[in-house]
Amino acid sequence: MTDPAQLKAEADALIARGKALIATDLPQATDLLNRAVKLYWAAGEYYSAAAQTGNYGWALRRMGRPDLARPYLARAAEIFADLGLTDFAERHRAAAEDIAADLTPEFLASLPPTVRSAIERQDGAALQFALNALPPAEQQTVIDRLTAIGLISLADSEETTVQAVQQFEPLLQAIAAVARGDDHERSDVEQALHDLERKGWHIRKAVHRIWNGERRRQRLTHDLDEVDTALVNRILDILASPTS
């Protein structure tokens, strides 16, 4: 049986290759994404499958291909909904439904020529260059207009991490309460951690170490991804703050 960690590492490598190719070889980038998602599913990394599917959709939007982006955003919304991540699901579902509704010839004609040309050529790098070359006031206006119609996205990994921490805040507070000696909800917390582990989140071992007294962040977050690291750090922050 293949090690899930190995499968995830292989999938992450395919994603990295796909990111490097998306602007120059879209069919190959798509193939790499599809192969990576299959590996994530085989490894039980359901969150990664959803996140990378959604990221591909956002990337296609930034490249000026909202038509191609829609199915990836919709699929990501379905997976996030199955994982119980309703905020993530809503965000991706809304993007899939509203994308490029106003990308009309009239709208394109109203854009600065360099921006319009990059969109018409479906050249993401040229679009970014064109936006960067605009005067600051005009740049913000154009970015706001393109974001409003779903052509580009200002979402980033930091925003995703913040949303995850906010969504799991009640669980993180309960984990901290157990660490402080309150075992009232421990069985429920254990079940929640078990469910999260099956869905691709990997904080259970770190939580058990916290309950055993470990507080060193580097040791607790070693080998965790960005989102899991943020969840563990939030637990430690709660424990470090004065109790009421």
N, C-alpha and C positions, 0 to 999 in steps of 0.2 A: 504494500500500500504506500503511495507517495505521500511524503510528509507535507501537511498543509502549508507549513512555513516555506517549503521549497516551491510549492505551487504559487504562493503569493509572490515570492521573489521573482519567479519567472514572469508572472503577470505584470509586475511593476516594471520589469525590464522592457517588456513589449510596449507598455504605455509610454515609457521614455522614448523609445524608438519612434513610436507613432507621432509624438509631439514634434519631433525633429523633422518629420516628413509631411505633416499635414498641409503646409503651404506649397509644397512642390510636387507631392505624389499622393493625392487624396485617396485613390483606390487602395494603395498599399497601407496608408494610415488607417483606413477603415478596417481592412483585414486584420491589422495588428490589434486594433481595439476589440474586435469580435473574438479573436483568439484569447486576449487577456481576460475578457469578461467570462468566458467559459472556464478559464483557470480559477478565477475568483470564486465562481459558483462551486467548482470542485473542492476548493479549499474551505468553503463555508464563509468566505469573506463577502457577505452580501452587501454590507455598507460600501465596500470598495467597488463592487460591481455597479451599484447605483451611482456613486460619486463620479466614477470615471466615465460612465455613460453620459451623465449630465454634463461633465466637463467637456466632453466631445461636442455636445450640442452647443454649449456656450462658445467654444472655439469656432465652430462653424458660423455662428451668429457674427462674431467679431470679423470673420473673413468675408462677410457679405453674402453668406449662403443660408438665409433663414429657411428656405425651402427644404434643405437637407437637414437643418438643425432640429426641425419640429419633431420627427419621430424619436430622436435620441432624448430630447427633453421629456417627451411624453412617457417613454419607457422608464426613465429615471424616476419620474413622478410615481409610476406604478410600484416600483421596487421600494422607494422610500415609504409609500403608504403601507405596504406589506410589513415593513420594519417598525411601523408605528411612529415614524418621524413625520408628523403631519405638517409641520412648518416647511420642511424641505419639500415635501410632496406638493404642497400648495404653490410654492414658489415656481417649481418646475412645470407644474400643470398650467399655471397662468401664462408662463412664457410660451409654452407649446400652443396654447389656444390663441394668444394675441399676436404672435410673432408676425412682424412685417405686414400687418393689416393695412398700413398706410403707405407702403412703398410703391407709390404711383409715379407715372412720368412727371406729373406736376411737382410732386415732392422732390424728386431727383433734380429737376430743373432749378429748384430753389436753393440747392446746395452750392457751396464753392466749387468751381470747376475741378480742382484737383481731388477733392473728396468724392464728387460725383463720378469722376473717371475711375478712381480706385474701386468704388462699389460696382460699377458696370463691368470692370475687368475681373471682379471677384478676387481682388488682390489684397489680402489682409495686411501684409507688410506695407504696401503702398498707402493703404487707408490710414494706418497708424502714423506714417511719415507725414501724410497730408494734414492730419489733425494736429500733429505736433508743430507744424509750420504756421498754423493760423495764429493771429494775434490773440492774446489771452482771453479777452472778452468774447470774441467771435468763437474761439475754440470751445469755450464752455457752453455757449448757446447751441452749437452744432452737436456736441456730445450729448447734451440734454435731449435734443430732438431725435438723434439716432437711438438713444437709449429708450426713449418713450415708445418708439415703434418696434422695439425688440431687435434692432439690427446689430447693436453692440451691447455688451454687458459689462457693468462695473464690478461684478461679483468677483471675489477672490478667496483664496484659502483661509485668510484671516477671518473674513465674514462668516464662512462656513463653520469655522472653529467656534466663534462666538455664539452662533446659533445653537450649536450642539451643547455647549456648556449651559446655555439658558434653558434648553429643553429638558436637560437632565438635572437641573438644579435641585428639585425635591429629592431625588435619589441620592445626590451627592451630600445633601444635608443629613439624610438618614444614615449614610455611611459614616459621616463624621460623628453623629450621635452615638453610634455603636462604638466607635473608637474611643469616645469619652466615657464609655462604661454603661450606656443605656442599651440593654439587650431587648427592649420591648418589641422592636420591629426587625430584629436580626433575621428571623426566618424569612420574612418577606423580602428583605434586602438580598439575602442569599439566592432566593429564587429569581429575583430580578437580574442579578449578576449572571446567573446561569443562562437565563434567556438572552441576555446581551452577548454572552460568549458565543452562543449558537448563531447569532446574527452577524458576527464579525467584529464585535467590539472586544478589546482585550485588556480590561482593567481588573479582572477578578483576582489575579495573582497579586497585583500591586495592592489591592484593597486588603487582602488577607495579611500582607506584610505590614501595612499600616496598622491594622488591628493588633498585630503583634509588637507594635512599638516603633517600626521603622519610620523615619521622617526625612531621610536624605533623598532629595529630589532626583539626583542623577541616577542613583541606584534603583529607585522606584520606576523611573521612566525609561530606563535603558531598553532599547529595541522596540519601544512603542512608537506608533505613528503620531503625526501632529495632533490629531483630534484626541486620541487616547491620552497623550501627554497632557493636553490642556485639561482634561477631566480629572486626572490624578492631581495636577497642580492646584486645581480648584478645591479639591478635598483638603489638601495641605494648607491652603489659604484659610479655609473655614476653621481648621483646627488651630491655626496660628492666631486667629482673631479672638478677642475676649468674649467670653460667653455672657449672656444677659442674666 
